[in-house]
Structures are given as structure tokens and as C-alpha cells.
Amino acid sequence: MALLKLDIYAVRNIRKASISFSPTINFFYGDNGSGKSALLEAIFLLGRARSFRTPLIKSVISVDEKQLTIAGIIAKSNGNTLSLGLRLADKANVIQINHRITQKRSDLVYTLPLQLIHPKSYELLDASGQIRREFLDWGVFNSNDSFLMVWRRFKKALAYRNLLLKKSALNQLNVWSDELIAYGVEIADFREQYLNKLKPVFMAISQQFLGIDSIELKLLPGWEGAISFSQALTDDLAKDLRYGFTHSGPHRGDFQVFFDGRLAKNHVSRGQLKLIVMSLLLAQVQLLINDGGNPPCVLIDDFAAELDIKHREKILRYLASMNCQVFMTAIEMADFSSLNGIENYKVFHVEHGNVTAV
Ligand SMILES: Nc1ncnc2c1ncn2[C@@H]1O[C@H](COP(=O)(O)OP(=O)(O)OP(=O)(O)O)[C@@H](O)[C@H]1O
């Protein structure tokens, strides 16, 4: 899958752009404020119908404009092409796939899968567990068709159970606890299977990027690992009733990265943390490619920050070997490191919202 063409109208300082991409690596360089992130934002919008920078769509629409429009042509792995269109205004949004209107954002997610790596991504290991759960669930969602249904049912059971806990309605609690256990155990199993598959891929990439073998990934299911989820709910009942919510479960699940036997986030440098997070995010993409899934486009904003030239080169060589489409930004062309040996790439200069193929 590759995004071949993109037309942008009124996305931040990009008033109008029509760009033909390489199906391999696309480099964008330009000064601060030139519109490089806005360009990645436009691709992300087309794949998710939301921005990665703000929940306020109004701030993404160019000032003095009422709506933004993005259109793309995608080449699918089977050789067919497909068109995507998106019009976002403050209230009314229109999503079109092959000129047919759809209400479902999830249709976009399936059609244009994306893996975004941007400055905030590097908070993955430092941020709240919610971010790491999203990381895990993105991987499970993309590798397992039944996950979304199980996850929705789990969330429904959790919402009802919490409501009953708040009302201390013990007589109906068991029904929803049973649902919660059934779907919760399934989610924990999905995540465990996924992490077990991700581990060797992650270790191989981090070995290349960091030059060490002693990295470990550990899943925390969301309850005390030595007991069952059902037992955890029984043990927590008094506490759950007192506070009016369910303390244990996959909604509290998490994972940890250990480096040389120590928790990576407390031990490694900022550059190493960036390399670990990049290894995790690229391992997700590599795993999808290995499994013959629909490989996502990789968007990397501000590629060079905090990385020395030697590591930038290693990452770039790895990206070039990945067999997926990549879009990456930096201030100077030299920030990407040497492009020797990289094939079929395209370079674009971004200046005052104008994007020019170089
Ligand atoms: N709604 C908007 N309408 C018009 N211009 C905007 C809007 N929102 C932001 N901008 C401007 O768009 C420009 C592009 O910002 P962007 O973040 O894409 O730059 P960048 O090239 O990624 O810069 P940096 O290298 O500093 O990250 C900025 O100058 C910003 O002030």
C-alpha cells in the first residue's frame, strides 16, 4: 500500500498543494515554520480524520478558510488504486472512499494505515499507561480482526459494572462481572500473544540501533499476575464498591521495557530512549509486513532531533530495507544522513507552505 498522490487545500499554512510521492522514502526539508509537520498532518488527517497535534480541527484549517480538503490516490498491494477524500469543517465532515460517502472513520483507518513517529511519541515509556495500552492495542487491532468487537464489549461491561458499583447494586453486579472477565481475559490473551510476536522483531531492531542484546519487554495484564482476573475482581470487591470503579483489568494493563535488567525509562539517555521507542514503533510495522498484512505508511516528523549522524544513518538504512512507504521531515537535507544506496526516493523542499519536488 502506498499513497501515490495527495492534494491539500487549506491545511495550516499549506493553502494549496498537489504532490506525487515515491512509494518508498519521501524526504521533506525546510526551515522552522515552513509547513513540514503540516504536510505530515495532512497525510495523518486523510488516514484518521483527526489531527495528531490538536483535537480542535478549527486550528488546523488555514486562517480565513472555513474548511479543509484533502484528497489522495492510494495504490493497494494487489495493484488496484483507490481514492480517498476528506472535507473537514468546524461541524460538518465528509469522508469519501472511492467517491462513496462513509460515516465511519474506521474505514479510513483500514484503507490508509499509518504509523506516526513524532516528538510526542518519544514519551511512550514515560507517559501514562493509557499511551502504552494504545500502542499495544493498535498492534493487536491491526493483526486481529476480532479484537475491536471484544474490546467494545469489554468497555460496555466495564461501564455498566462501574455504574452498578457506584449505586452499590450488588444483585446485578455478577452478570456484568462475568462479561468483564470473559472479554477481559480475551483482551489480555490478545495482548500477550501480540507482545510475544513483537518481542523478537523489536529485539532485532533495537540490537541494530543500539548495539545491545539486553533489552526485555514485560507485559502487565492489569491485575496481579500470579492470580486470575476473576480472583482479582473478587479480592478487589470491597475497594471497588468504596470507590465506585473497577480497579483491576485490561483497562489498567501496561508493559515495561528493561535495559540491562533495569527499567529503561529511568536508566537510558534521551537519545537511547528515542532509539528504543523508534525500535518499538518500527517493530510494529515490520511485524505487519512479516505477517503479510497491509503495511502502514510510516510518518516521521523531526527525524534528526537528538540523534547523532551514526544512528540517523542506521535508522535510514533500516527504513530503506523495510518495504513500506516512509515520509520524513528534517530542517536540512543533510540531517537525514547520506542517501547513498537508497533507491527511488523523492526529496521535497517546503517553504512558506509551498511544497516543491527537488
Ligand atoms: N490554521 C493555520 N493557518 C495558517 N497558518 C498556520 C495555521 N496553524 C499554524 N500555522 C502556521 O503554519 C506554519 C507551519 O507550521 P509547521 O508546524 O508545519 O512547521 P514546520 O515546518 O514543521 O516547523 P518546525 O521545523 O519548526 O517544526 C507555522 O508558521 C504556523 O504558524
The ligand as an SDF file (V2000), in Angstrom:
LIG
                    3D

 31 33  0  0  0  0  0  0  0  0999 V2000
   -4.5270   27.4900   10.9840 N   0  0  0  0  0  0  0  0  0  0  0  0
   -3.4060   27.9890   10.4420 C   0  0  0  0  0  0  0  0  0  0  0  0
   -3.4830   28.7600    9.3310 N   0  0  0  0  0  0  0  0  0  0  0  0
   -2.3480   29.2420    8.7500 C   0  0  0  0  0  0  0  0  0  0  0  0
   -1.1190   29.0220    9.2310 N   0  0  0  0  0  0  0  0  0  0  0  0
   -0.9930   28.2670   10.3320 C   0  0  0  0  0  0  0  0  0  0  0  0
   -2.1300   27.6890   10.9830 C   0  0  0  0  0  0  0  0  0  0  0  0
   -1.6820   26.9820   12.0440 N   0  0  0  0  0  0  0  0  0  0  0  0
   -0.3470   27.0870   12.0550 C   0  0  0  0  0  0  0  0  0  0  0  0
    0.0650   27.8470   11.0260 N   0  0  0  0  0  0  0  0  0  0  0  0
    1.4520   28.1930   10.6440 C   0  0  0  0  0  0  0  0  0  0  0  0
    1.9080   27.1580    9.7960 O   0  0  0  0  0  0  0  0  0  0  0  0
    3.3170   27.1260    9.8180 C   0  0  0  0  0  0  0  0  0  0  0  0
    3.7820   25.6920    9.6420 C   0  0  0  0  0  0  0  0  0  0  0  0
    3.9170   25.0200   10.8700 O   0  0  0  0  0  0  0  0  0  0  0  0
    4.5790   23.5840   10.9300 P   0  0  0  0  0  0  0  0  0  0  0  0
    4.4640   23.1530   12.3420 O   0  0  0  0  0  0  0  0  0  0  0  0
    4.0280   22.7310    9.8860 O   0  0  0  0  0  0  0  0  0  0  0  0
    6.0940   23.9520   10.5800 O   0  0  0  0  0  0  0  0  0  0  0  0
    7.3660   23.0080   10.4710 P   0  0  0  0  0  0  0  0  0  0  0  0
    7.9520   23.2160    9.1170 O   0  0  0  0  0  0  0  0  0  0  0  0
    7.0540   21.6260   10.8730 O   0  0  0  0  0  0  0  0  0  0  0  0
    8.3080   23.7100   11.5290 O   0  0  0  0  0  0  0  0  0  0  0  0
    9.3400   23.1360   12.6330 P   0  0  0  0  0  0  0  0  0  0  0  0
   10.5620   22.7130   11.8820 O   0  0  0  0  0  0  0  0  0  0  0  0
    9.5990   24.3590   13.4560 O   0  0  0  0  0  0  0  0  0  0  0  0
    8.6510   22.0560   13.3870 O   0  0  0  0  0  0  0  0  0  0  0  0
    3.7460   27.8340   11.0880 C   0  0  0  0  0  0  0  0  0  0  0  0
    4.4050   29.0030   10.7000 O   0  0  0  0  0  0  0  0  0  0  0  0
    2.4450   28.1710   11.7790 C   0  0  0  0  0  0  0  0  0  0  0  0
    2.4800   29.4250   12.4000 O   0  0  0  0  0  0  0  0  0  0  0  0
  1  2  1  0
  2  3  1  0
  2  7  2  0
  3  4  2  0
  4  5  1  0
  5  6  2  0
  6  7  1  0
  6 10  1  0
  7  8  1  0
  8  9  2  0
  9 10  1  0
 10 11  1  0
 11 12  1  0
 11 30  1  0
 12 13  1  0
 13 14  1  0
 13 28  1  0
 14 15  1  0
 15 16  1  0
 16 17  2  0
 16 18  1  0
 16 19  1  0
 19 20  1  0
 20 21  2  0
 20 22  1  0
 20 23  1  0
 23 24  1  0
 24 25  2  0
 24 26  1  0
 24 27  1  0
 28 29  1  0
 28 30  1  0
 30 31  1  0
M  END
$$$$
